[in-house]
Amino acid sequence: MKVSALVGQRFKERPADCVIDSHALMVRGGYMKYVGNGIYSEFPTLRRVTAKIENIIRKEMNAIDGQEVLFPVVMPADLWEESGRYESVGSELVRFSDRSNSKLVLGMTHEEAAVQLVREYAQSYTKYPFMIYQIQRKFRDEARPRAGMIRVREFTMKDAYSFHTSQEDLEKYYDVCYQAYNRIFQKAGVPEVVTVASDSGMMGGSVSHEYMLLTPVGEDSIVMCEECDYRSNMEAAENKMTNEAKGDKAELQCVETPDCKTIEDVCNFLKSSVETSCKAVVYQKVSDGKFVVAFVRGDYEVNDTKLRNLVGEDIYTAEITAEDCLVAGYIGPYGISEEAEVYIDVTLKGIDNLVAGANKEGYHYTGLNLERELGEVNYVDISKIQEGGICPCCGKKAITIKRGIEVGNIFQLGTKYTKTMNMQYTDENGESQYPIMGCYGIGVGRLAASVCEAHHDEYGPIWPISIAPWEVELCCLRADDEETKAVADKLYKDMQSADIEVIYDDRDVRPGAMFSDADLIGAPIRVVVSPRNLKESSVEITTRDKSVKAMVPVDEAFEYVKELKAKMFADIEAKVEAYK
């Protein structure tokens, strides 16, 4: 491939709408082009990266007996009605009708299609276990697309579905996939990826893990313990805590607090501590609009995912009017309307003297003791764990919170889909049973962007050789010089003949412009042929990460590149083997 023929423009200026570096570099480098909100086209450079990621994934899935299939992008709504998700999934699922008024959906995930594909095939226990997977375009009507390929609406994903006759067999295969995923990320050149326990969300199931690339620009909060191996997504992290500031027991008093509708206002007015205050966060159910009130300690935040799981359906932030049963800004757990569904968080347990809303305009309670005023209290975990909190695993106050990008996930789905869609098999005793499913996903484009985010400098991506668009960039400085061009042309042909992926820049441009483009393309190895170097009968060979810089005799350059390429691949494989 020659740079002069490469489709896609490269330019110096950082696009104003690119928030993170990987997005800016991939736009500047001619990898992708904006089409619509959260929708991009891939230029050949990015397509070469994603194709290599797909091949790494494909080899690992095949190695664990996966069988590649392909599901449709457009599916009839009745498949999703069978599973119950046609109604339960929110607006991120695109629903529409065709010319015959048949209801259809755009595939954002394919559990239903997987069950539909194999439920007639797998009617005997002798067919189990098996795993099918696809690499497919999907569409999710994401509310807030951001950061280029990190969070989009249309995307390419590998999703796999395994089917089993026992929970034990699922768990065994789940571990096989767990290890395969670790190998995939090692081979893609991002050993920094870590696994965290996660919430299953709309996917269902009881056990799930996410693969997170730790980076300050990540959109997910990762809870980690500095004393043990505990790691969890914020959504799934248990908040274990004990209240040290309990306050002295006091008489319950209803105190006027004019114009004090926030925790800060109330605490300042009453000269009380935020650690002994009770905050109300109000939601409404999507199904019927009923109020759901979550009470947490004043300095904590409600974990929406935990609360949604307890409620058992989608909820949204409430809009309270004067006609409603709640008094905005003055809501408390004592004397609250029975029309509201109430949840009291564990952060309030053990506090003997609380400040809380009195459910009366302009008034708060002081001296509130939940057990005394309410009797038996059912405390639930609906709050976000905080930095320095108690580790749910080892019990030490060693929690730290980092940011990460989710690049993969795995779920133990159980029988959620096989039961609702009536997929059954006959066991060895002639009885009908529901298969148990696992689900395993990797976002291909997101992984490419995440690798760029993890490995770049101010000039461009530093691609691992396993997924780099080209392994070598050959730069011919002064293509108008006969000797220089002849040496570069020969190296180009030799590398092509040896199946070395090389992109050849033979344009008549200034060295600065050529090197700038080379940085944006990010090939791991760069070979520079110039009249100056040829005076010493040498070419310059460097690596994109600046770990190698050598003047190599012309007649040794080809072998040097071959050996350097082999070493780079060997270094990646060594990390995979070390992990094993």
MIBAVEX-972513 format. One record per residue (C-alpha): residue number from 1; x, z, y. Coordinates in Angstrom, 3 decimals, always signed. Each point is the difference from the previous one (the first is absolute). Layout:
NODE vexmi       px       pz       py
NODE   NUM        X        Z        Y
...
This chain:
NODE vexmi       px       pz       py
NODE     1   +0.000   +0.000   +0.000
NODE     2   +1.242   -0.837   +3.474
NODE     3   -0.891   +2.021   +3.069
NODE     4   -0.671   -3.177   +1.934
NODE     5   -2.907   -0.764   -2.344
NODE     6   -1.294   +3.556   -0.380
NODE     7   -3.608   +0.339   +1.145
NODE     8   -0.411   +2.987   +2.306
NODE     9   +1.419   +0.765   +3.431
NODE    10   +2.446   +2.805   +0.770
NODE    11   +0.307   +1.486   +3.473
NODE    12   +1.711   +2.827   +1.892
NODE    13   -2.818   +1.776   +1.799
NODE    14   -1.809   +2.894   -1.648
NODE    15   -3.770   -0.697   -0.046
NODE    16   -1.855   +2.427   +2.235
NODE    17   -2.678   +0.789   -2.585
NODE    18   +2.429   +0.996   -2.775
NODE    19   +0.077   +3.795   -0.256
NODE    20   +2.535   +0.414   -2.818
NODE    21   +3.332   -1.714   -0.591
NODE    22   -0.855   -1.761   -3.258
NODE    23   -3.012   -1.688   +1.603
NODE    24   +2.058   -1.137   +2.983
NODE    25   +2.882   -1.298   -2.123
NODE    26   -2.253   -1.861   -2.429
NODE    27   -1.803   -1.716   +2.878
NODE    28   +3.267   -0.766   +1.829
NODE    29   +1.625   -1.223   -3.206
NODE    30   -2.660   -2.553   -0.853
NODE    31   -1.394   +1.896   -2.991
NODE    32   -3.649   +0.214   +0.986
NODE    33   -2.495   -1.135   +2.586
NODE    34   -3.058   +1.789   +1.339
NODE    35   -3.272   -1.728   -0.905
NODE    36   -2.606   +2.663   +0.735
NODE    37   -0.404   +3.762   +0.111
NODE    38   +1.940   +1.260   -3.052
NODE    39   +0.421   -3.556   -1.342
NODE    40   +3.320   -1.856   -0.172
NODE    41   +1.404   -3.228   -1.393
NODE    42   +3.344   +0.187   -1.824
NODE    43   +2.764   -2.423   +0.931
NODE    44   +2.353   -1.163   -2.806
NODE    45   +2.509   +2.781   +0.750
NODE    46   -2.500   +2.778   -0.676
NODE    47   -1.535   -1.873   -2.907
NODE    48   +3.407   -0.041   -1.687
NODE    49   +0.241   +3.789   +0.431
NODE    50   -3.497   +0.678   -1.312
NODE    51   +0.455   -2.429   -2.908
NODE    52   +3.074   +1.957   -1.105
NODE    53   -1.888   +3.275   +0.252
NODE    54   -2.788   -1.525   -2.085
NODE    55   +2.517   -1.086   -2.643
NODE    56   +1.526   +3.482   -0.192
NODE    57   -3.482   +1.442   -0.418
NODE    58   -0.991   -2.636   -2.546
NODE    59   +3.072   +0.641   -2.173
NODE    60   -0.594   +3.758   -0.017
NODE    61   -3.710   -0.373   -0.775
NODE    62   +0.748   -2.418   -2.838
NODE    63   +2.643   +2.404   -1.328
NODE    64   -2.651   +2.691   -0.492
NODE    65   -2.353   -2.425   -1.785
NODE    66   -2.020   -0.994   +3.029
NODE    67   -1.855   -3.296   -0.199
NODE    68   -0.451   -1.995   +3.181
NODE    69   -3.511   -1.128   +0.923
NODE    70   -1.678   -1.174   +3.186
NODE    71   -3.251   +1.348   +1.421
NODE    72   -2.156   -1.766   +2.587
NODE    73   +0.266   +0.846   +3.686
NODE    74   -3.769   -0.386   +0.413
NODE    75   -2.205   +1.990   -2.369
NODE    76   -3.765   +0.339   -0.434
NODE    77   -1.315   +3.212   +1.486
NODE    78   -1.686   +0.983   -3.256
NODE    79   +3.411   +0.863   -1.504
NODE    80   +0.524   +2.551   +2.765
NODE    81   -3.605   +1.150   -0.311
NODE    82   +0.700   +0.748   -3.686
NODE    83   +2.868   +2.313   +0.950
NODE    84   -1.948   +1.509   +2.909
NODE    85   +2.638   -0.975   +2.550
NODE    86   -2.033   -2.705   +1.716
NODE    87   -1.839   +2.748   +1.888
NODE    88   +2.564   +2.823   -0.101
NODE    89   +2.942   -1.925   +1.477
NODE    90   -0.090   -0.274   +3.769
NODE    91   +0.394   -2.938   +2.350
NODE    92   +3.506   -0.784   -1.246
NODE    93   -1.728   -1.929   -2.824
NODE    94   -1.059   -3.420   +1.314
NODE    95   -3.533   -0.840   -1.146
NODE    96   -1.643   -3.381   +0.590
NODE    97   -2.449   -2.498   -1.476
NODE    98   +0.496   -3.583   -1.100
NODE    99   -2.307   -2.956   +0.702
NODE   100   -2.298   +1.136   -2.825
NODE   101   -0.259   +3.482   +1.540
NODE   102   +1.931   +1.461   -2.931
NODE   103   +1.846   +3.156   +1.071
NODE   104   +3.784   -0.202   -0.248
NODE   105   +3.038   +2.132   +0.851
NODE   106   +3.632   -0.735   +0.824
NODE   107   +2.310   +1.751   -2.437
NODE   108   +1.892   +2.908   +1.545
NODE   109   +0.689   +1.434   -3.462
NODE   110   -0.919   -1.259   -3.478
NODE   111   -1.037   +2.825   -2.336
NODE   112   -3.430   -1.566   -0.463
NODE   113   +1.466   -3.422   -0.727
NODE   114   +2.427   +1.494   -2.521
NODE   115   -2.796   +1.708   -1.938
NODE   116   -2.162   -3.116   +0.132
NODE   117   +2.864   -2.111   -1.364
NODE   118   +0.700   +2.044   -3.142
NODE   119   -3.169   +1.898   -0.899
NODE   120   -1.118   -2.595   -2.568
NODE   121   +3.525   -0.454   -1.347
NODE   122   +0.781   +3.706   -0.482
NODE   123   -2.977   +1.141   -2.083
NODE   124   +2.120   +1.388   -2.857
NODE   125   +2.551   +2.821   +0.069
NODE   126   +2.464   -2.414   -1.640
NODE   127   +0.347   -1.858   +3.313
NODE   128   +1.429   +3.039   +1.793
NODE   129   +2.107   +0.852   +1.916
NODE   130   +0.717   -2.920   +2.337
NODE   131   +0.861   -0.665   +3.626
NODE   132   -0.893   -2.964   +2.192
NODE   133   +1.361   -0.696   +3.472
NODE   134   -0.208   -2.551   +2.786
NODE   135   +1.848   -0.905   +3.199
NODE   136   -2.755   -1.064   +2.360
NODE   137   -1.088   -0.314   +3.625
NODE   138   -2.517   +2.613   +1.090
NODE   139   -1.976   +0.811   +3.111
NODE   140   -0.823   +3.429   +1.361
NODE   141   -1.722   +0.251   +3.372
NODE   142   +2.464   +2.578   +1.235
NODE   143   -1.237   +1.757   +3.130
NODE   144   +3.417   +0.346   +1.643
NODE   145   +2.525   -2.631   -1.141
NODE   146   +3.466   +0.817   +1.297
NODE   147   +3.734   -0.463   -0.398
NODE   148   -0.010   -3.577   -1.210
NODE   149   -0.079   -0.191   -3.804
NODE   150   -0.115   +3.785   -0.381
NODE   151   -3.756   +0.260   +0.541
NODE   152   -1.908   -3.258   -0.143
NODE   153   -3.427   -1.313   -0.935
NODE   154   +1.066   -2.862   -2.256
NODE   155   +2.839   +0.752   -2.407
NODE   156   +1.629   -0.814   -3.326
NODE   157   -0.079   +2.727   -2.605
NODE   158   +0.961   +0.558   -3.584
NODE   159   -2.706   +2.021   -1.706
NODE   160   +0.045   +0.930   -3.671
NODE   161   -2.648   +1.591   -2.197
NODE   162   +0.662   +1.698   -3.331
NODE   163   -2.638   +0.873   -2.620
NODE   164   +0.307   +2.824   -2.553
NODE   165   -1.943   +1.811   -2.696
NODE   166   +1.234   +3.499   +0.897
NODE   167   +1.152   +2.002   +2.990
NODE   168   +3.238   +0.717   -1.859
NODE   169   +0.701   -3.710   -0.353
NODE   170   -0.778   -0.586   +3.699
NODE   171   +2.377   +2.760   +1.049
NODE   172   +2.728   -1.432   -2.206
NODE   173   -0.394   -3.460   +1.509
NODE   174   -0.388   +1.439   +3.497
NODE   175   +3.511   +1.407   -0.363
NODE   176   +1.250   -3.403   -1.210
NODE   177   -1.422   -1.609   +3.167
NODE   178   +1.381   +2.832   +2.105
NODE   179   +3.502   -0.797   -1.255
NODE   180   -0.533   -3.772   +0.373
NODE   181   -0.976   +0.494   +3.626
NODE   182   +3.171   +1.960   +0.644
NODE   183   +2.010   -2.887   -1.473
NODE   184   -1.875   -2.513   +2.180
NODE   185   +0.897   +1.808   +3.204
NODE   186   +3.589   +0.512   -1.143
NODE   187   +0.309   -3.725   -0.754
NODE   188   -1.589   -0.902   +3.333
NODE   189   +2.816   +1.932   +1.665
NODE   190   -1.930   +3.011   +1.265
NODE   191   +1.012   +3.014   -2.102
NODE   192   -1.224   +2.114   +2.946
NODE   193   -3.567   -0.338   -1.311
NODE   194   -1.394   +3.329   -1.258
NODE   195   -3.132   +0.854   -1.948
NODE   196   -2.606   +2.391   +1.373
NODE   197   -3.229   +1.410   -1.358
NODE   198   -2.942   -1.623   +1.755
NODE   199   -3.758   -0.061   +0.401
NODE   200   -1.796   -2.620   -2.102
NODE   201   -2.508   -0.841   +2.738
NODE   202   -2.434   -2.807   -0.740
NODE   203   +1.954   -0.892   -3.149
NODE   204   -1.217   +3.088   -1.832
NODE   205   +1.841   +1.789   -2.781
NODE   206   +1.674   +3.366   -0.186
NODE   207   +3.753   -0.732   +0.119
NODE   208   +1.746   -2.337   +2.420
NODE   209   +3.404   -0.539   +1.570
NODE   210   +1.214   -1.987   +2.960
NODE   211   +3.430   -1.548   +0.456
NODE   212   +1.220   +0.677   +3.514
NODE   213   +2.890   -1.460   +1.925
NODE   214   +1.106   +2.796   +2.314
NODE   215   +0.376   -1.241   +3.551
NODE   216   -0.793   +1.504   +3.430
NODE   217   -2.353   -2.904   +0.779
NODE   218   -2.121   +0.572   -3.120
NODE   219   -3.731   +0.461   +0.479
NODE   220   -0.413   +2.602   -2.756
NODE   221   +1.012   +3.666   +0.154
NODE   222   +1.982   +1.093   -3.048
NODE   223   +0.114   +3.688   -0.889
NODE   224   +3.282   +1.005   -1.645
NODE   225   +1.546   +3.293   -1.075
NODE   226   +3.624   +0.706   +0.867
NODE   227   +0.316   +2.454   -2.908
NODE   228   -1.567   -1.947   -2.894
NODE   229   -1.093   -3.522   -0.949
NODE   230   -3.529   +0.323   +1.396
NODE   231   -1.133   -3.154   +1.843
NODE   232   -3.510   -0.953   +1.030
NODE   233   -1.913   -2.161   +2.409
NODE   234   -1.502   +2.113   +2.772
NODE   235   -3.480   -0.960   -1.222
NODE   236   +0.602   +1.643   -3.385
NODE   237   +2.302   +2.906   +0.938
NODE   238   -1.472   +3.414   -0.741
NODE   239   +0.185   +2.395   +2.929
NODE   240   +1.000   +3.390   -1.382
NODE   241   +0.386   +2.649   +2.657
NODE   242   -0.402   +3.664   +0.799
NODE   243   -1.080   +1.259   +3.402
NODE   244   +2.545   +2.393   +1.464
NODE   245   -1.854   +0.397   +3.311
NODE   246   -3.196   +1.588   -1.336
NODE   247   -1.013   +1.875   +3.115
NODE   248   -1.499   +3.513   +0.035
NODE   249   -3.590   +0.336   -1.160
NODE   250   -2.350   +0.279   +2.941
NODE   251   -3.684   -0.003   +0.785
NODE   252   -1.651   -3.391   +0.168
NODE   253   -0.714   -0.882   +3.630
NODE   254   -1.617   -3.019   +1.607
NODE   255   +2.045   -0.737   +3.116
NODE   256   -0.777   -2.401   +2.796
NODE   257   +2.622   -2.772   +0.180
NODE   258   -1.163   -2.404   +2.725
NODE   259   +1.381   -3.542   -0.123
NODE   260   +2.220   +0.867   -2.984
NODE   261   -0.583   -2.719   -2.572
NODE   262   +3.508   -0.397   -1.452
NODE   263   +2.156   +2.418   -1.983
NODE   264   +2.566   +0.025   +2.815
NODE   265   -2.648   +0.812   +2.631
NODE   266   -1.518   +2.795   -2.076
NODE   267   +3.340   +1.611   -0.888
NODE   268   +1.178   -0.121   +3.599
NODE   269   -3.264   +1.449   +1.276
NODE   270   -0.132   +2.839   -2.575
NODE   271   +3.804   +0.445   -0.071
NODE   272   -0.161   -0.293   -3.782
NODE   273   +2.266   -1.670   -2.531
NODE   274   -0.619   -3.464   -1.402
NODE   275   +0.993   +1.411   -3.424
NODE   276   -3.141   +2.169   +0.039
NODE   277   -2.358   -2.686   +1.273
NODE   278   -2.473   -2.100   -1.948
NODE   279   -0.323   -3.708   +0.798
NODE   280   -3.030   -2.122   -0.920
NODE   281   +0.388   -3.707   -0.773
NODE   282   -3.292   -1.827   -0.465
NODE   283   -0.757   -3.112   -2.061
NODE   284   -3.113   -1.778   -1.208
NODE   285   -0.814   -1.530   -3.374
NODE   286   -0.196   -3.769   -0.104
NODE   287   -2.968   +0.153   -2.364
NODE   288   -2.418   +2.071   +2.080
NODE   289   +1.782   +1.171   +3.166
NODE   290   -0.040   +3.668   -1.074
NODE   291   +2.524   +2.165   +1.858
NODE   292   +3.067   +1.214   -1.902
NODE   293   +1.901   +2.784   +1.753
NODE   294   +3.579   +0.853   -0.977
NODE   295   +1.412   +3.314   +1.232
NODE   296   +3.788   +0.422   +0.141
NODE   297   +2.445   +2.286   +1.754
NODE   298   +0.494   -1.060   +3.599
NODE   299   +3.552   -1.283   -0.455
NODE   300   -0.778   -2.117   -3.101
NODE   301   -1.541   -3.436   -0.444
NODE   302   -2.713   -1.071   -2.419
NODE   303   +1.150   -2.273   -2.820
NODE   304   -2.734   -2.646   +0.041
NODE   305   +0.784   -1.192   -3.533
NODE   306   -0.306   +3.474   -1.531
NODE   307   -3.266   +0.582   +1.840
NODE   308   -1.390   -3.406   -0.990
NODE   309   +0.794   +0.740   -3.651
NODE   310   -1.856   +3.316   +0.186
NODE   311   -3.001   -1.541   +1.730
NODE   312   -0.044   -2.746   -2.607
NODE   313   -0.708   -2.881   +2.378
NODE   314   +1.260   -1.691   +3.153
NODE   315   -0.182   +1.952   +3.249
NODE   316   +0.705   -0.845   +3.618
NODE   317   +0.693   +1.950   +3.191
NODE   318   -3.267   +1.382   +1.312
NODE   319   -1.678   -0.680   +3.302
NODE   320   -1.896   +3.130   +1.027
NODE   321   -2.831   -0.229   +2.520
NODE   322   -2.041   +2.700   +1.744
NODE   323   -2.857   -0.558   -2.464
NODE   324   +2.116   +0.724   -3.077
NODE   325   +0.211   +3.253   -1.964
NODE   326   +3.613   +0.608   +1.069
NODE   327   +1.327   +1.077   +3.397
NODE   328   +3.052   -2.122   +0.770
NODE   329   +3.042   +2.066   +0.962
NODE   330   -1.516   +3.302   -1.155
NODE   331   -0.431   -0.471   -3.766
NODE   332   +0.918   +2.880   -2.312
NODE   333   -0.561   +0.967   -3.646
NODE   334   -2.206   +3.031   +0.796
NODE   335   -3.567   -0.923   +0.888
NODE   336   +0.507   -3.727   -0.407
NODE   337   -3.061   -2.140   -0.690
NODE   338   -0.939   -0.340   -3.669
NODE   339   -0.460   -3.712   +0.612
NODE   340   +3.769   -0.439   +0.042
NODE   341   +2.220   -0.150   -3.093
NODE   342   +2.801   +2.531   +0.544
NODE   343   +3.560   +0.201   -1.399
NODE   344   +2.384   +2.863   +0.804
NODE   345   +3.716   -0.652   -0.422
NODE   346   +2.553   +2.239   -1.724
NODE   347   +1.878   +0.355   +3.311
NODE   348   -2.737   +2.443   +1.111
NODE   349   +0.267   +2.223   -3.065
NODE   350   +1.242   +3.515   +0.660
NODE   351   -0.484   +0.005   +3.774
NODE   352   -1.937   +3.148   +0.883
NODE   353   -0.555   -0.699   +3.674
NODE   354   -0.953   -3.574   +0.842
NODE   355   -1.038   -1.758   +3.183
NODE   356   -2.624   -2.647   -0.743
NODE   357   -2.886   -1.813   +1.597
NODE   358   -3.295   +1.916   +0.228
NODE   359   -2.208   -3.096   -0.430
NODE   360   -1.282   +0.691   +3.490
NODE   361   +0.879   -1.913   +3.140
NODE   362   +2.763   +1.780   +1.905
NODE   363   +0.647   +2.764   -2.571
NODE   364   +2.548   +0.898   -2.697
NODE   365   +0.293   +2.855   -2.473
NODE   366   +2.923   +2.379   -0.062
NODE   367   +0.651   +2.420   -2.846
NODE   368   -1.483   -2.441   -2.536
NODE   369   +0.755   +1.031   -3.601
NODE   370   -1.175   -2.734   -2.353
NODE   371   -0.441   +2.196   -3.099
NODE   372   -1.847   +2.667   +1.983
NODE   373   -2.288   -2.385   +1.883
NODE   374   -0.567   -2.639   -2.665
NODE   375   +0.405   +1.954   -3.231
NODE   376   +1.667   -2.013   -2.760
NODE   377   +1.969   -2.883   +1.487
NODE   378   +0.992   -3.104   -1.957
NODE   379   +3.324   -1.017   +1.499
NODE   380   +1.083   -3.588   -0.634
NODE   381   +3.167   -1.961   +0.731
NODE   382   -0.876   -2.548   +2.705
NODE   383   +2.967   +0.347   +2.365
NODE   384   +3.303   -1.826   +0.431
NODE   385   +3.094   +1.819   -1.148
NODE   386   +2.539   +0.650   +2.764
NODE   387   +3.773   -0.156   +0.387
NODE   388   +1.512   +3.209   -1.360
NODE   389   -3.054   +0.689   -2.151
NODE   390   -0.096   +1.415   -3.523
NODE   391   +0.908   -2.444   -2.757
NODE   392   -2.867   -0.291   -2.526
NODE   393   +2.601   -0.394   -2.765
NODE   394   +2.747   +2.587   +0.538
NODE   395   -1.809   +2.277   +2.466
NODE   396   +2.792   +0.007   +2.576
NODE   397   -0.452   -0.662   +3.707
NODE   398   +1.990   -3.202   -0.171
NODE   399   -2.440   -2.797   +0.806
NODE   400   +1.285   -2.852   +2.125
NODE   401   -2.044   -3.014   +1.103
NODE   402   +1.457   -3.496   +0.187
NODE   403   -1.389   -3.455   +0.666
NODE   404   -0.220   -2.774   -2.557
NODE   405   -1.400   -3.440   -0.803
NODE   406   -2.027   -0.314   -3.193
NODE   407   +1.421   -2.911   -2.012
NODE   408   -1.730   +0.647   -3.326
NODE   409   -2.500   +2.215   -1.796
NODE   410   -1.094   +0.882   -3.513
NODE   411   -3.270   +1.629   -1.110
NODE   412   -1.451   +1.496   -3.142
NODE   413   -3.521   -1.346   +0.400
NODE   414   -1.545   +1.458   -3.132
NODE   415   -3.394   -1.489   -0.909
NODE   416   -1.291   -0.407   +3.576
NODE   417   -0.359   -3.782   -0.314
NODE   418   -0.477   -0.495   -3.725
NODE   419   -2.998   +2.360   -0.008
NODE   420   -1.732   -1.399   +3.056
NODE   421   +0.583   -3.560   -1.225
NODE   422   -0.884   +0.830   -3.608
NODE   423   +3.264   -1.075   -1.602
NODE   424   +0.104   +1.486   -3.509
NODE   425   +1.968   -0.367   -3.204
NODE   426   -0.642   +1.125   -3.558
NODE   427   +2.494   +2.611   -1.214
NODE   428   +1.371   +0.436   -3.521
NODE   429   -3.055   +2.100   -0.913
NODE   430   -2.435   -2.700   +1.115
NODE   431   -1.058   +1.889   +3.130
NODE   432   -0.244   -1.470   +3.490
NODE   433   +2.505   +1.245   +2.589
NODE   434   +0.938   -0.812   +3.576
NODE   435   +3.597   -1.170   +0.579
NODE   436   +2.201   +2.011   +2.339
NODE   437   +1.688   -1.926   +2.826
NODE   438   +3.135   +0.188   +2.088
NODE   439   +0.664   -1.990   +3.193
NODE   440   +3.368   -0.944   +1.517
NODE   441   +0.537   -1.800   +3.348
NODE   442   +2.845   -1.276   +2.184
NODE   443   -0.402   -1.705   +3.379
NODE   444   +2.397   -2.955   -0.008
NODE   445   +0.064   -0.834   +3.717
NODE   446   +0.011   +3.658   +0.958
NODE   447   +2.998   +0.589   -2.276
NODE   448   +1.878   -2.876   +1.649
NODE   449   -0.690   +1.411   +3.455
NODE   450   +0.894   +3.514   -1.162
NODE   451   +3.371   -1.154   -1.347
NODE   452   +0.670   -1.640   +3.368
NODE   453   -0.977   +3.226   +1.749
NODE   454   +2.353   +2.013   -2.207
NODE   455   +2.907   -2.459   +0.189
NODE   456   +0.599   -1.609   +3.373
NODE   457   +2.087   +0.269   +3.120
NODE   458   -0.733   -1.093   +3.551
NODE   459   +0.846   -3.592   -0.901
NODE   460   -2.169   -0.581   -3.057
NODE   461   -0.866   +0.953   -3.589
NODE   462   +2.691   +1.011   -2.480
NODE   463   -1.627   -1.240   -3.193
NODE   464   +1.042   +1.320   -3.416
NODE   465   +1.345   -3.000   -1.930
NODE   466   -2.759   +0.340   -2.609
NODE   467   -2.716   -1.000   +2.471
NODE   468   +1.935   -1.723   +2.790
NODE   469   -1.433   -3.392   +0.985
NODE   470   +3.442   -1.475   -0.696
NODE   471   +3.011   +1.672   -1.574
NODE   472   +2.538   -1.774   +2.224
NODE   473   -0.056   -1.492   +3.476
NODE   474   +2.644   -2.658   +0.579
NODE   475   +0.828   -0.483   +3.677
NODE   476   +1.824   -3.150   +1.051
NODE   477   +1.432   +0.543   +3.475
NODE   478   +0.736   -3.353   +1.618
NODE   479   -1.934   -2.303   -2.311
NODE   480   +1.432   -2.816   +2.109
NODE   481   +3.488   +0.775   -1.378
NODE   482   +0.624   -2.182   -3.048
NODE   483   +2.175   +2.441   -1.967
NODE   484   -2.240   +2.987   +0.722
NODE   485   -3.124   -1.826   -1.097
NODE   486   +1.696   -1.337   -3.147
NODE   487   +1.045   +3.490   -1.114
NODE   488   -3.452   +1.423   +0.757
NODE   489   -1.758   -2.887   -1.763
NODE   490   +2.081   +0.534   -3.136
NODE   491   -0.654   +3.743   -0.064
NODE   492   -3.701   -0.719   +0.424
NODE   493   -0.048   -2.396   -2.966
NODE   494   +2.091   +2.314   -2.184
NODE   495   -2.300   +2.956   +0.664
NODE   496   -3.119   -2.055   -0.634
NODE   497   +1.458   -1.220   -3.301
NODE   498   +0.681   +3.615   -1.003
NODE   499   -3.605   +1.054   +0.773
NODE   500   +1.097   +2.063   +2.957
NODE   501   -2.857   +0.080   +2.487
NODE   502   +1.599   -1.225   +3.187
NODE   503   -1.348   -0.959   +3.389
NODE   504   +2.333   -2.288   +1.913
NODE   505   +0.142   +0.011   +3.793
NODE   506   +1.630   -3.300   +0.946
NODE   507   -1.664   -0.247   +3.416
NODE   508   +1.988   -0.865   +3.081
NODE   509   -0.708   +3.285   +1.813
NODE   510   +2.083   +2.707   +1.619
NODE   511   +1.508   +2.617   -2.367
NODE   512   -1.999   +2.763   +1.687
NODE   513   -3.301   -1.739   -0.656
NODE   514   +1.004   -0.787   -3.596
NODE   515   +1.007   +3.592   -0.728
NODE   516   -3.133   +1.343   +1.675
NODE   517   -2.158   -2.146   -2.276
NODE   518   +2.089   +1.054   -3.002
NODE   519   -0.609   +3.671   +0.829
NODE   520   -3.746   -0.622   +0.146
NODE   521   +0.037   -1.827   -3.336
NODE   522   +1.935   +2.938   -1.399
NODE   523   +1.787   -1.607   -2.969
NODE   524   +2.220   +2.677   -1.613
NODE   525   +3.108   -2.268   -0.041
NODE   526   +1.204   -2.166   +2.860
NODE   527   +2.662   -2.681   -0.229
NODE   528   +1.365   -1.355   +3.284
NODE   529   +1.948   -3.271   +0.056
NODE   530   +1.669   -0.773   +3.322
NODE   531   +2.964   -2.002   +1.338
NODE   532   +1.734   +3.251   +0.940
NODE   533   -0.275   +1.414   -3.540
NODE   534   +1.038   -3.291   -1.573
NODE   535   +3.264   +0.085   +1.943
NODE   536   +0.826   +2.848   -2.367
NODE   537   -1.561   -1.879   -2.949
NODE   538   -2.641   +2.746   -0.230
NODE   539   -3.661   +0.697   +0.511
NODE   540   -1.531   +3.265   +1.176
NODE   541   -2.275   +1.815   -2.462
NODE   542   -1.998   +3.014   +1.148
NODE   543   -3.016   +1.952   -1.171
NODE   544   -3.081   +0.600   +2.102
NODE   545   +0.422   +3.767   -0.334
NODE   546   +3.573   -0.325   +1.358
NODE   547   +1.519   +1.620   -3.094
NODE   548   +2.163   -3.079   -0.696
NODE   549   +1.988   -2.165   +2.381
NODE   550   +2.707   -2.206   -1.461
NODE   551   +1.998   -3.129   +0.722
NODE   552   +0.034   -1.882   -3.287
NODE   553   +2.028   -3.137   -0.835
NODE   554   -2.218   -3.077   -0.109
NODE   555   +0.723   -0.742   -3.645
NODE   556   -0.930   +3.579   -0.970
NODE   557   -3.126   +0.336   +2.147
NODE   558   -2.469   -1.272   -2.583
NODE   559   +1.174   +2.452   -2.687
NODE   560   +0.115   +2.812   +2.558
NODE   561   -3.669   -0.610   +0.887
NODE   562   -0.981   -0.105   -3.692
NODE   563   +1.750   +3.298   -0.670
NODE   564   -1.453   +1.637   +3.113
NODE   565   -3.501   -1.089   -0.976
NODE   566   +0.496   +1.340   -3.534
NODE   567   +1.260   +3.307   +1.361
NODE   568   -3.045   +0.394   +2.270
NODE   569   -2.395   -0.572   -2.884
NODE   570   +2.061   +2.336   -2.186
NODE   571   -0.225   +2.747   +2.616
NODE   572   -3.802   -0.256   -0.055
NODE   573   -0.119   -0.005   -3.790
NODE   574   +2.318   +3.019   -0.079
NODE   575   -2.527   +1.959   +2.062
NODE   576   -2.771   -1.033   -2.387
NODE   577   +2.092   +1.108   -2.990
NODE   578   +0.992   +3.234   +1.742
NODE   579   -3.654   +0.739   +0.602
NODE   580   -0.805   -0.509   -3.687
